Amino acid sequence: MRRLLPTLLLLAVVVTACGGSTGESDSAGGAAAATGDEELGFSTEGWKTDFSNHSVPLTEFTSGGPPRDGIPPIDEPKYVGLDEAGEFLGEREPVMVVEEGREVRGYPLQIMVWHEIVNDELGGRPIAVTYCPLCNSSVVFDRRVDGRELTFGTTGNLRSSDLVMWDRQTESWWQQLTAEAVVGELTGERLEVLPSQILSFEDFRDRFPKADVLSRDTGFERDYGTTPYAGYDNVPEEQPFLLEGESDARLPPKTRVTALLEGDEALVIPFDRLAEEPVVNEEIAGRPVAVFFDPEVTSVLDESSIASSREVGSAAAFDRRVGGRTLTFSSTDGRIVDDQTGSEWDITGRAVAGPLADERLEPVRHDEQFWFALAAFVPDARIAP
C-alpha cells in the first residue's frame, strides 16, 4: 500500500484550499443515534439520508479517508478539441469514450483519477461518468430515475473498496459497480448503464476526429498528468485497500479483467489471457460476443507520471452478429479480421476494410476492473477457460 493511504488522506486536507467543498449539510439529524456510529466504519453526521432504509448491511461501508465530496466531482465540465488535448495527453494514455447519437466525448483518466465523477450531458442525455481508482472500474450512467434528473457526488465511503456515490436530490447512496441505490429513499432503484470503452488517446483521436475532450479547466487545482495512486497496481497478489475479508481466490486480487454483463450472467476474461490471445470469441446468456484487446494503453495506477507508466492494455466487447450472420474473429499480424468475409475491424467494432466495410458491431455492456472488485459484487461470475 506504500504511498496510497497518505495520499488519500492528503486529498481530504487539500480540498478546501484548492476550491473544493465537503458538501456537508447543516443539519446533523438523528441518523447517527439511530444506527449507532460506534458500530459503523463511517460517520452519519451531517447526512439527511434515511439510514433505516438500506438493502445491504451498513457495517459493510467504511470511510475511505476524504469527507463527502472531498474528492470533488466535476459539475461544470468544459471541453477542448483534440489538438489542444494533445498538448497534455500522451499518445497511449487511457481515455474513457462515450458516444450518444452522433456526439462523442473523451474523458481522460488522468483527470478522472482526481475527481471520480463528472455530471455531464451528451447528445441531450444527462449522464454521470464515473471512475473508481481502487477498483479500476469505469462506468457511465444515465442520471435519470423515474423521470427525475439526479446529480452525483462522492460519499467519501467505500464498500468492498468500491466507490459509493450519493445523489444530491435525495442523499441516497449508490454503488458504482452495480448502479444500484443501496441506502436511503431510492434504495432498490437502478441507473441505466450506458456503453463506454477505454481507448488510448491516439486511437481515440484517429477514430473520432470531431470529438471533444474533457478539459483540465475543472475549477480545481490538481496535478493532472500524475496519479495519487502510484504503485497501486504493481503487485496483483497484493490485498486491496480497505477490502474486508479475502478476495475470490480463483485469480489474484488485482488481476485486470474485462467483465461482460448480460442479465444475471457475468463472463470474465483476464487481461493475461487477452495479452496472448487479443481476440476472443465467446457466448454469454445465449448471445455470441467477441472481445478485442489493445495492449498499448498505459496504467493510471503505476508510475507517478501517467504518460511514463507501463502499458496494461484495454478491452472492448461486442455482439458478433451482423445482418443476421454470426461472425467469428481472429487476430492476424496485429489485425482483427472476421473468418467469414475477411473484413478488417478496429478496436471500436467498426469494419474498416473488406466486404463489410462501414458495418459496426453492437457494443456489449462490459467493464474493466480488478478481479477482486468484480468478484465481490458478482460472486457467481464465470471465468472464460
C-alpha positions, 0 to 999 in steps of 0.5 A: 500500500506504500504511498496510497493511504497518505495520499488519500488522506492528503486529498481530504486536507487539500480540498478546501484550499484548492476550491473544493467543498465537503458538501456537508449539510447543516443539519446533523439529524438523528441518523447517527443515534439511530444506527449507532456510529460506534458500530459503523466504519463511517460517520452519519453526521451531517447526512439527511439520508434515511439510514433505516432504509438500506438493502445491504448491511451498513457495517459493510461501508467504511470511510475511505479517508476524504469527507463527502465530496472531498474528492470533488466531482466535476459539475461544470465540465468544459471541453477542448478539441483534440489538438489542444488535448494533445498538448497534455495527453500522451499518445497511449494514455487511457481515455474513457469514450462515450458516444450518444447519437452522433456526439462523442466525448473523451474523458481522460483518466488522468483527470478522472483519477482526481475527481471520480465523477463528472455530471455531464450531458451528451447528445441531450442525455444527462449522464454521470461518468464515473471512475473508481481508482481502487477498483479500476472500474469505469462506468457511465450512467444515465442520471435519470430515475423515474423521470427525475434528473439526479446529480452525483457526488462522492460519499467519501465511503467505500464498500468492498473498496468500491466507490459509493456515490450519493445523489444530491436530490435525495442523499441516497447512496449508490454503488458504482459497480452495480448502479444500484441505490443501496441506502436511503429513499431510492434504495432498490432503484437502478441507473441505466448503464450506458456503453463506454470503452477505454481507448488510448488517446491516439486511437481515440483521436484517429477514430473520432476526429470531431470529438471533444475532450474533457478539459483540465479547466475543472475549477480545481487545482490538481496535478493532472498528468500524475496519479495519487495512486502510484504503485497501486497496481504493481503487485496483483497478489497484493490485498486491496485497500480497505477490502474486508475479508479475502478476495475470490481466490480463483485469480489474484486480487488485482488481476485486470479483467474485462467483465461482460454483463448480460442479465444475471450472467457475468463472463470474465476474461483476464487481461493475461489471457487477452495479452496472448490471445487479443481476440476472443470469441465467446457466448454469454446468456445465449448471445455470441460476443467477441472481445478485442484487446489493445495492449498499448494503453498505459496504467493510471495506477503505476508510475507517478507520471501517467504518460511514463507508466507501463502499458496494461492494455484495454478491452472492448466487447461486442455482439458478433452478429451482423445482418443476421450472420454470426461472425467469428474473429481472429487476430492476424499480424496485429489485425482483427479480421472476421473468418467469414468475409475477411473484413478488417475491424478496429478496436471500436467494432467498426469494419474498416476494410473488406466486404463489410466495410462501414458495418459496426458491431453492437457494443456489449455492456462490459467493464474493466476492473480488478478481479477482486472488485468484480468478484465481490459484487458478482460472486457467481461470475464465470471465468472464460477457460 
